[in-house]
Every structure is written in C-alpha cells, then in structure tokens.
Amino acid sequence: IPTEAIGWTGDIIFILAYYFASSGKLKADGKIFNFMNLGGAILFGTYAMLKQTFPVLVLELFWGGIATLALYKIYKR
C-alpha cells in the first residue's frame, strides 16, 4: 500500500467522523465515533511515522489514546 494512501485514508476517516458527529448522525461519546477516531489515528500515525513527521505522530498518539480511553469507558459500563 502506498504511503500516501495510508495518510489519505486516515484523513477521510477523521473527516467522516467529524461530519457525522456534527450533523447528529453519530454521538460524539459513542462507539462508532471513537472507533473511527482510533482507526484514523492509527492510519495517520502510521503515515506520520513513515514520513518522519514526529509532531503529527505525537498528536496521533494522543488522539488514539483519547479514543482508546473513551472506548474503555464505554465497554466498562
């Protein structure tokens, strides 16, 4: 898979998650939204690592961590 395809796929997932949450089609504290954010963070973090853009990689580590924590809390209920 080309590196750029990994980055664009992560981007698209983030954009769709934000669009669906902003339009009320997804709950921002729901499973699907947080799984989309986690998936986007994994893909875009992989892209950042491959491109050696470390500030973006750190952002994605935090983004993915927040999504993981949210999913943990959802499943813990």
Backbone as JSON, one array per atom type, in Angstrom:
{
  "sequence": "IPTEAIGWTGDIIFILAYYFASSGKLKADGKIFNFMNLGGAILFGTYAMLKQTFPVLVLELFWGGIATLALYKIYKR",
  "N": [[0.86, -1.19, 0.0], [0.65, 2.15, -0.92], [2.31, 4.84, 0.76], [1.04, 7.36, 0.79], [-1.64, 6.67, 0.39], [-2.29, 5.5, 2.82], [-2.16, 7.73, 4.54], [-4.14, 9.43, 3.38], [-6.42, 7.83, 3.71], [-6.65, 7.72, 6.51], [-7.11, 10.46, 6.95], [-9.62, 10.79, 5.64], [-11.24, 9.17, 7.22], [-11.17, 10.58, 9.67], [-12.4, 12.99, 8.85], [-14.96, 12.1, 8.07], [-15.88, 11.09, 10.55], [-16.0, 13.45, 12.06], [-17.83, 14.94, 10.53], [-20.16, 13.29, 10.68], [-20.63, 13.35, 13.46], [-20.99, 16.1, 13.87], [-23.25, 16.56, 12.36], [-25.14, 15.23, 13.74], [-25.55, 12.56, 13.24], [-23.99, 10.67, 14.43], [-23.14, 9.89, 17.8], [-20.94, 11.8, 19.73], [-19.84, 10.64, 21.92], [-20.02, 8.01, 21.45], [-19.6, 4.52, 20.41], [-19.01, 4.04, 17.62], [-18.09, 6.53, 16.63], [-15.79, 6.86, 18.23], [-14.33, 4.57, 17.55], [-13.87, 5.19, 14.87], [-12.23, 7.44, 15.19], [-10.05, 6.24, 16.5], [-9.2, 4.42, 14.53], [-8.56, 6.24, 12.46], [-6.49, 7.62, 13.75], [-4.59, 5.58, 14.04], [-4.01, 4.97, 11.34], [-3.21, 7.53, 10.32], [-1.19, 8.08, 12.1], [0.59, 6.05, 11.45], [1.24, 6.85, 8.86], [2.48, 9.32, 9.51], [4.68, 8.37, 10.92], [6.03, 6.93, 8.93], [6.66, 9.02, 7.21], [8.22, 10.47, 8.83], [7.31, 12.65, 10.36], [7.29, 13.86, 13.16], [5.94, 15.62, 15.05], [3.27, 15.36, 14.2], [2.93, 12.64, 14.56], [3.06, 12.46, 17.38], [0.73, 13.9, 18.01], [-1.18, 12.13, 16.94], [-0.76, 9.88, 18.55], [-1.71, 10.82, 21.01], [-4.36, 11.41, 20.22], [-5.31, 8.88, 19.45], [-4.99, 7.64, 21.93], [-6.86, 9.01, 23.51], [-9.23, 8.24, 22.23], [-9.09, 5.49, 22.71], [-9.27, 5.43, 25.51], [-11.85, 6.49, 25.8], [-13.35, 4.44, 24.55], [-12.77, 2.33, 26.28], [-14.08, 3.23, 28.59], [-16.72, 3.18, 27.65], [-17.14, 0.43, 27.18], [-16.74, -0.54, 29.7], [-18.96, 0.17, 31.13]],
  "CA": [[0.0, 0.0, 0.0], [1.45, 3.38, -0.95], [2.28, 5.66, 1.98], [0.04, 8.43, 0.67], [-2.97, 6.08, 0.55], [-2.49, 5.33, 4.27], [-2.45, 9.05, 5.08], [-5.45, 9.91, 2.9], [-7.49, 7.04, 4.32], [-6.79, 8.25, 7.86], [-7.76, 11.77, 6.81], [-11.03, 10.61, 5.27], [-11.95, 8.63, 8.4], [-11.34, 11.7, 10.61], [-13.38, 13.93, 8.29], [-16.28, 11.48, 8.17], [-16.27, 11.04, 11.96], [-16.36, 14.81, 12.46], [-19.06, 15.28, 9.82], [-21.29, 12.55, 11.25], [-20.89, 13.86, 14.81], [-21.5, 17.47, 13.76], [-24.59, 16.55, 11.77], [-26.03, 14.49, 14.63], [-25.73, 11.17, 12.81], [-23.25, 9.87, 15.4], [-22.9, 10.52, 19.1], [-19.51, 12.03, 19.95], [-19.38, 9.78, 23.0], [-20.43, 6.66, 21.08], [-18.61, 3.53, 19.96], [-18.61, 4.18, 16.22], [-17.28, 7.75, 16.53], [-14.48, 6.63, 18.84], [-13.6, 3.6, 16.71], [-13.4, 5.92, 13.69], [-11.09, 8.25, 15.61], [-8.93, 5.35, 16.76], [-8.72, 3.95, 13.22], [-7.91, 7.37, 11.79], [-5.23, 7.89, 14.44], [-3.64, 4.51, 13.7], [-3.57, 5.15, 9.96], [-2.48, 8.77, 10.13], [0.04, 7.92, 12.87], [1.48, 5.22, 10.62], [1.7, 7.76, 7.8], [3.41, 10.28, 10.11], [5.91, 7.65, 11.24], [6.72, 6.64, 7.67], [7.15, 10.29, 6.66], [9.04, 11.04, 9.89], [6.76, 13.92, 10.83], [7.1, 13.47, 14.55], [4.88, 16.35, 15.74], [1.99, 14.75, 13.82], [2.9, 11.33, 15.21], [2.71, 12.68, 18.78], [-0.69, 14.25, 18.02], [-1.97, 10.92, 16.69], [-0.66, 9.04, 19.73], [-2.67, 11.35, 21.98], [-5.7, 11.26, 19.65], [-5.64, 7.47, 19.6], [-5.1, 7.36, 23.36], [-8.15, 9.55, 23.97], [-10.27, 7.36, 21.68], [-8.99, 4.22, 23.42], [-9.82, 5.66, 26.84], [-13.31, 6.62, 25.66], [-13.9, 3.11, 24.27], [-12.66, 1.58, 27.53], [-15.17, 3.66, 29.48], [-17.98, 2.7, 27.08], [-17.27, -1.02, 27.39], [-16.72, -0.8, 31.14], [-20.33, 0.38, 31.65]],
  "C": [[0.9, 1.24, 0.0], [1.24, 4.21, 0.32], [1.18, 6.72, 1.92], [-1.38, 7.89, 0.85], [-3.29, 5.87, 2.03], [-2.89, 6.67, 4.89], [-3.82, 9.57, 4.66], [-6.6, 9.13, 3.52], [-7.73, 7.49, 5.76], [-7.5, 9.59, 7.88], [-9.26, 11.64, 6.58], [-11.83, 10.09, 6.47], [-12.19, 9.74, 9.41], [-12.43, 12.66, 10.13], [-14.8, 13.37, 8.41], [-16.77, 11.43, 9.62], [-16.75, 12.42, 12.42], [-17.67, 15.24, 11.81], [-20.27, 14.6, 10.45], [-21.63, 13.03, 12.66], [-21.51, 15.25, 14.74], [-22.91, 17.52, 13.2], [-25.59, 15.75, 12.61], [-26.27, 13.05, 14.24], [-24.98, 10.18, 13.7], [-23.15, 10.63, 16.7], [-21.39, 10.64, 19.3], [-18.96, 11.19, 21.09], [-19.74, 8.32, 22.73], [-19.3, 5.8, 20.56], [-18.1, 3.82, 18.55], [-17.7, 5.41, 16.04], [-15.87, 7.5, 17.08], [-13.67, 5.58, 18.1], [-13.08, 4.28, 15.44], [-12.19, 6.77, 14.04], [-9.86, 7.39, 15.89], [-8.34, 4.84, 15.45], [-8.0, 5.04, 12.46], [-6.57, 7.68, 12.42], [-4.17, 6.83, 14.12], [-3.1, 4.71, 12.29], [-2.73, 6.42, 9.78], [-1.19, 8.77, 10.95], [1.06, 7.08, 12.12], [2.08, 6.06, 9.5], [2.75, 8.72, 8.35], [4.74, 9.61, 10.44], [6.71, 7.37, 9.98], [7.33, 7.89, 7.05], [8.07, 11.02, 7.64], [8.61, 12.47, 10.25], [6.33, 13.7, 12.28], [6.09, 14.32, 15.33], [3.49, 15.77, 15.43], [1.84, 13.38, 14.49], [2.5, 11.47, 16.68], [1.23, 13.04, 18.91], [-1.54, 12.99, 17.87], [-1.89, 9.93, 17.85], [-1.63, 9.51, 20.81], [-4.1, 11.14, 21.5], [-6.19, 9.81, 19.81], [-5.81, 7.07, 21.06], [-6.43, 7.83, 23.93], [-9.29, 8.65, 23.48], [-10.27, 6.02, 22.41], [-9.58, 4.34, 24.82], [-11.35, 5.77, 26.79], [-13.95, 5.26, 25.41], [-13.84, 2.22, 25.52], [-13.81, 1.93, 28.46], [-16.53, 3.18, 28.97], [-18.18, 1.22, 27.39], [-17.26, -1.41, 28.85], [-18.11, -0.67, 31.75], [-21.15, -0.88, 31.66]]
}
